[in-house]
Amino acid sequence: MAGYGDNAGFTSYAEAAGYVFPDGATDAQKTAARQRGSLVIDRYEPRFSGQRTGGYAQERAWPRTGATTYYGEAIPSGEIPVAVINASYEAAFLELTNPGSLSPVVTGTSTVKREKIGQLEVEYSTSTSTDIDDLVALATPVVTTIEGLLWPFLVPVWPGALVV
């Protein structure tokens, strides 16, 4: 399964952003990080307009058919917007430097509420929800750079009207 973009583009993007790859980072590690970064972007698929150009068998959420920007501009069917690729590079860099950081494992029964080390005691904010969707949402990191790159391609969410 291939990630968005390629290693040369990933390297160019990271260098232009001032990121420094870990010493000895190999092409295989960059490819694996791009794969994991692309999976992070694909989690946004329910909020993208259109549908996969290649149907359900297509590995990635992009390219899409019938996709538009937030402003209603049509995106050609075979095209993956540069911002989507760059967002995947952002996620890939985070995954390369801190593997698994964007895909936390959530176990609702083992959350820490209070922690004491010596005289220092910290109590964390907790949710009383037992709903798995709530727990996942609380544990999923929000990377503002990725959100900023993707927002023009997300479908606006309109709050439902309450009818009495």
C-alpha positions as CSV (number, residue, x, y, z in Angstrom):
1,M,0.0,0.0,0.0
2,A,1.6,3.3,-1.1
3,G,1.3,6.5,0.8
4,Y,0.5,9.8,-0.8
5,G,3.3,11.5,-2.7
6,D,6.8,10.0,-2.8
7,N,10.0,10.1,-0.8
8,A,11.6,12.8,-2.9
9,G,8.6,15.0,-2.4
10,F,8.5,14.2,1.3
11,T,12.2,15.1,1.7
12,S,11.7,18.4,-0.2
13,Y,8.6,19.3,1.8
14,A,10.3,18.6,5.1
15,E,13.5,20.5,4.3
16,A,11.5,23.5,3.0
17,A,9.6,23.5,6.3
18,G,12.9,23.4,8.2
19,Y,12.4,19.9,9.6
20,V,15.5,17.8,10.2
21,F,15.2,14.0,9.6
22,P,16.6,11.8,12.3
23,D,20.2,10.8,11.6
24,G,20.4,7.7,9.5
25,A,16.7,7.8,8.3
26,T,16.5,5.4,5.4
27,D,14.2,5.5,2.4
28,A,12.4,2.4,3.8
29,Q,11.7,4.3,7.0
30,K,10.5,7.3,5.1
31,T,8.2,5.1,3.0
32,A,6.8,3.4,6.1
33,A,6.2,6.8,7.7
34,R,4.5,8.1,4.5
35,Q,2.2,5.0,4.7
36,R,1.3,5.7,8.3
37,G,0.9,9.4,7.5
38,S,-1.5,8.6,4.7
39,L,-3.6,6.5,7.0
40,V,-4.0,9.5,9.3
41,I,-5.3,11.6,6.3
42,D,-7.7,8.8,5.2
43,R,-9.4,9.0,8.6
44,Y,-10.8,12.3,7.3
45,E,-12.6,10.5,4.4
46,P,-16.1,10.8,5.9
47,R,-15.7,14.6,5.7
48,F,-14.4,14.7,2.1
49,S,-16.9,15.3,-0.7
50,G,-17.3,12.9,-3.6
51,Q,-16.3,9.2,-3.6
52,R,-13.2,7.2,-4.4
53,T,-12.5,7.3,-8.1
54,G,-11.5,3.6,-8.1
55,G,-14.4,2.5,-5.9
56,Y,-14.2,0.5,-2.7
57,A,-11.1,-1.4,-3.9
58,Q,-9.0,1.8,-4.1
59,E,-6.4,1.8,-1.3
60,R,-6.4,5.5,-0.4
61,A,-9.3,8.0,0.0
62,W,-7.8,10.1,-2.9
63,P,-8.2,10.5,-5.8
64,R,-12.0,11.2,-5.7
65,T,-14.8,11.7,-8.2
66,G,-17.3,14.5,-7.6
67,A,-15.1,16.1,-5.0
68,T,-15.2,19.9,-4.5
69,T,-13.5,22.4,-2.3
70,Y,-15.3,24.0,0.6
71,Y,-16.1,26.9,-1.8
72,G,-17.6,24.6,-4.4
73,E,-14.7,24.4,-6.8
74,A,-14.6,21.1,-8.7
75,I,-11.5,18.9,-8.2
76,P,-10.6,16.8,-11.3
77,S,-11.4,13.1,-10.8
78,G,-7.9,11.8,-11.1
79,E,-6.2,14.5,-9.0
80,I,-4.9,14.5,-5.5
81,P,-4.7,18.1,-4.2
82,V,-1.2,19.2,-3.3
83,A,-2.5,20.2,0.2
84,V,-3.7,16.7,0.8
85,I,-0.2,15.3,-0.1
86,N,1.5,17.9,2.1
87,A,-0.8,17.1,5.0
88,S,0.2,13.5,4.6
89,Y,3.9,14.6,4.7
90,E,3.2,16.5,7.9
91,A,1.7,13.4,9.4
92,A,4.5,11.2,8.0
93,F,7.2,13.4,9.6
94,L,5.4,13.2,13.0
95,E,5.2,9.4,12.6
96,L,8.8,9.1,11.5
97,T,10.1,11.1,14.5
98,N,7.6,9.6,17.0
99,P,6.0,6.4,15.7
100,G,2.4,5.8,16.7
101,S,1.9,9.3,18.0
102,L,-1.0,10.0,15.7
103,S,-2.7,6.6,16.2
104,P,-3.0,6.2,20.0
105,V,-4.4,3.0,21.4
106,V,-7.4,3.7,23.6
107,T,-8.2,1.5,26.6
108,G,-11.0,3.1,28.6
109,T,-10.4,1.0,31.7
110,S,-6.8,2.1,32.2
111,T,-6.9,5.9,32.1
112,V,-5.0,7.7,34.8
113,K,-6.9,10.3,36.8
114,R,-4.4,11.1,39.5
115,E,-0.7,10.7,39.6
116,K,1.7,11.4,42.5
117,I,5.4,11.4,42.3
118,G,7.1,12.5,45.6
119,Q,5.5,15.7,46.7
120,L,4.2,16.5,43.2
121,E,0.6,15.4,42.6
122,V,-1.3,16.0,39.4
123,E,-5.0,15.3,38.7
124,Y,-6.0,15.0,35.1
125,S,-9.2,16.1,33.5
126,T,-11.3,13.0,32.8
127,S,-14.4,12.1,30.9
128,T,-17.1,10.1,32.6
129,S,-18.2,8.8,29.2
130,T,-17.9,5.1,28.5
131,D,-18.8,5.6,24.8
132,I,-15.9,4.3,22.7
133,D,-16.3,7.1,20.1
134,D,-15.9,9.7,22.9
135,L,-12.8,8.0,24.3
136,V,-11.2,7.8,20.8
137,A,-12.0,11.5,20.2
138,L,-10.4,12.5,23.5
139,A,-7.3,10.4,22.7
140,T,-6.8,11.4,19.1
141,P,-4.3,14.2,18.7
142,V,-5.3,17.3,16.7
143,V,-2.4,18.6,14.6
144,T,-3.4,22.1,13.6
145,T,-1.0,22.2,10.6
146,I,-2.7,19.1,9.1
147,E,-6.2,20.5,9.9
148,G,-5.2,23.8,8.2
149,L,-4.0,22.0,5.1
150,L,-7.1,19.9,4.8
151,W,-10.0,22.2,5.7
152,P,-10.5,23.5,2.1
153,F,-11.4,19.9,1.1
154,L,-13.7,19.1,4.0
155,V,-17.5,19.2,3.7
156,P,-19.1,21.8,6.0
157,V,-20.8,20.4,9.0
158,W,-24.2,22.0,9.5
159,P,-25.7,21.6,12.9
160,G,-29.1,19.8,12.9
161,A,-32.1,21.9,13.7
162,L,-34.0,20.9,16.7
163,V,-37.7,20.7,16.0
164,V,-40.1,20.7,18.8
